[in-house]
Amino acid sequence: MTTTVSDPLPAPRLGTTEIAQQIASGQVSSREAVEACLHRIDQINPRLNAIAQPRGQQALRDADAADQQLASGGPVGPLHGVPITIKDCYELAGSQTTLGIPGYSHGPDATDSPLVKRLKAAGAVVLGKTNIPQGMLLHECENPVFGRTLHPDDDQRSPGGSSGGEAAAVAAGMSMLGLASDLGGSTRQPAHCCGLVGFKPTSGRLTIRGSQRSMPGLRALVIQPGPICRTTGDADLAMRVLLDPTAAPKQPDERPVAWPDYRQVDLAGLRIAYWTDNGVAPPCVAIARAVEQAAKRLTELGAEVIATPAPNPDEMMRTYFGLISADGLRSFGRLLQGREKTDQIARQVRLGKLPRGARAFLAPLLDLAGQPALAKLLRLSGPRSVDQYWQLTVAADAYKQQFWKTLDQAFGGRPVDAVLAPPHSLPALRHGSALHLLLEGSHCYLANLLDAPAGVVPAGRVTAEDERAELAKPHSRWAVEGRLRRQNALGSAGLPIGVQVMARPWRDDVALAVMNRLEQPLAS
């Protein structure tokens, strides 16, 4: 059975900004908005399994309190009465933070994380916590604690990950806004899969205090919280709340950099580089088409847009996977010790522990077995010595500097403002294929390595013509990954797709401005 998000249920279809304005003006009450979402949850969530820990009765009490405060003339925050959801990695008082790992939670959280506090202080009403993949390590959404989350448009596919529950909830009309997080596309990839906006700010803008992590010792790559929502205006609103310039003191891991207004950015004259193929995983026909259409649209708006190869993709992959796997996934493995694991996670942990000698032996065998991407992953990742890890951090810093210099050269030495690229090689994946197709998500890893702001906007849907063209591509029936790509292409017509926009660090306004000008024409 497949149910689409166009089901005629009485649920809100407005963006966060619009519903906030309607509640503030009295056109609709917070209770009405919350009840509409809860009705949608009752109707759809038993099948989708997106909201893992609902808190409906508490949400209704909070909505009534918001309405009473508004009626009495009390202060109204920018999200006053708006129903939202929280990813199951953030502490939420009264709920459990599980990371999808049996036995990880030792009871309800006593307090809210700083970001949840800011959302509540702005008036948001929390409907519950959303599902994630086990340990948040895959672009899929399944764990032994809460089970599997389904895509709103296709039961056979995943809404993505690791913020898959958030994307499914917002796309299905069960929530107006989701608090997500991103270490390798975990906000952007689900947004792409579900036809939404997902935004990862510059690394260091938002605190990750009060957020549980499966690799807590990782510092060279910075997790960044961010919103999943319907429009870039909604993303900007959410970021203004999450940054909360009135909060004092700032969290130690936040840098007090002013939040610029994306509406003041003039697209005319912006220098924008773009590519469809990042040199690691070529995108499917539909996504390549969407990026080309976006490039054309930006040119029509007066931007200077130049097609250029992605700078040194091999070095990007070497440093990203080297850093993220330098401990051989030992810290994650300890969290899972003696606990139930999903099949994909169990295999990922076993591969992560392999010593470098075993990797050198196994990688050629995987090549012969038709799994070249997995073989490449084995060669790139694995445990490192302290010296090797430090050298990787030096290499990462050098890559960041050289990346922008390389793109600037395409514009005659003038600084490039933004990059347009795919968010993923494929639309929403079929369940169980994320580990084999891990490198297909490499399009998102770049922004994390560069500490750059990046977001995804909807770019329409896969057409029947796109699907036929993808299936007509030559492939080897012996190549496991090739067969999986073909299986994922089959039946993909109608699935949402997105395009990704990245800007230089601290120019989040540029990324949002480009996204804003793209979202309406592309989504239609």
TAMO-V945703 format. One record per backbone hydrogen bond with DSSP energy under -0.5 kcal/mol. CO is the residue of the C=O (numbers start at 0). NH is the residue of the N-H. Records with the same first field share a line. If there is no record, write none. Layout:
CO: NH / NH
This chain:
3: 6
6: 8
8: 10
14: 18
15: 19
16: 20
17: 21
18: 22
19: 23
20: 24
21: 25 / 26 / 27
22: 25
28: 32
29: 33
30: 34
31: 35
32: 36
33: 37
34: 38
35: 39
36: 40
37: 41
38: 42
39: 43 / 44
40: 44 / 45
43: 46 / 47
44: 48
47: 149
49: 51 / 130
52: 128
54: 58
55: 59
56: 60
57: 61
58: 62
59: 63
60: 64
61: 65
62: 66
63: 67
64: 68
65: 69
66: 70
67: 71
68: 73
69: 72
76: 79
78: 81
81: 124
82: 175
83: 126 / 127
84: 178
85: 129
86: 88 / 89
87: 98
88: 211
90: 112
91: 94 / 108
94: 108
95: 97
97: 100
98: 134
99: 101 / 143
100: 103
108: 93
112: 116
113: 117
114: 118
115: 119
116: 120
117: 121
118: 123
119: 122
121: 78
122: 80
123: 125
124: 83 / 126
126: 54
127: 85
128: 51 / 52
129: 87
130: 164
132: 135
133: 136
137: 139
140: 148
141: 133
142: 146
146: 142
153: 150 / 156
155: 430
156: 150
162: 166
163: 167
164: 168
165: 169
166: 170
167: 171
168: 173 / 174
169: 172
176: 84
177: 179 / 227
178: 86
179: 225
181: 223
184: 188
185: 162
186: 190
187: 191
188: 192
189: 193
190: 194 / 195
191: 194
196: 228
197: 455
198: 200
199: 453
201: 204
203: 254
207: 210
209: 90
214: 217
220: 222
223: 181
224: 200
225: 179
226: 198
227: 177
228: 196
230: 234
231: 235
232: 236
233: 237
234: 238
235: 239
236: 240
237: 241
238: 242
239: 243
243: 246
250: 253
253: 255
254: 256
257: 259
259: 261
260: 263
261: 264
264: 266
266: 269
269: 271 / 303
270: 416 / 417
271: 305
272: 419
273: 307
275: 277 / 282
276: 309
283: 287
284: 288
285: 289
286: 290
287: 291
288: 292
289: 293
290: 294
291: 295
292: 296
293: 297
294: 298
295: 299
296: 300
297: 302
298: 301
301: 268
302: 304
303: 271
305: 273
309: 312
311: 315
312: 316
313: 317
314: 318
315: 319
316: 320
317: 321
318: 322
319: 323
320: 324
322: 325
324: 327
325: 383
326: 329
328: 332
329: 333
330: 334
331: 335
332: 336
333: 336
335: 338
341: 345
342: 346
343: 347
344: 348
345: 349
346: 350
347: 351
348: 352
349: 353
350: 353
354: 358
355: 359
356: 360
357: 361
358: 362
359: 363
360: 364
361: 365
362: 366
363: 367
364: 368
365: 370
366: 369
369: 479 / 480
370: 374
371: 375
372: 376
373: 377
374: 378
375: 379
376: 380
384: 388
385: 389
386: 390
387: 391
388: 392
389: 393
390: 394
391: 395
392: 396
393: 397
394: 398
395: 399
396: 400
397: 401
398: 402
399: 403
400: 404
401: 405
402: 406
403: 407
404: 408
405: 409
406: 409 / 410
407: 410 / 412
408: 411
410: 413
416: 503
417: 272
418: 501
419: 274
420: 499
424: 283
428: 157
429: 432
432: 436
434: 437
436: 439
437: 440
438: 441
439: 424 / 442
440: 443 / 444
441: 445
443: 446 / 447
444: 448
445: 449
446: 450 / 451
447: 450
450: 202
452: 502
453: 199
454: 500
455: 197
456: 498
459: 496
461: 493
462: 466
463: 467
464: 468
465: 469
466: 470
467: 471
469: 472
475: 478
477: 479
478: 482
479: 483
480: 484
481: 485
482: 486
483: 487
484: 488
485: 489
488: 491
491: 494
494: 461
496: 458
498: 456
499: 420
500: 454
501: 418
503: 506
506: 509 / 510
507: 511
508: 512
509: 513
510: 514
511: 515
512: 516
513: 517
514: 518
515: 519
517: 521
518: 522
519: 523
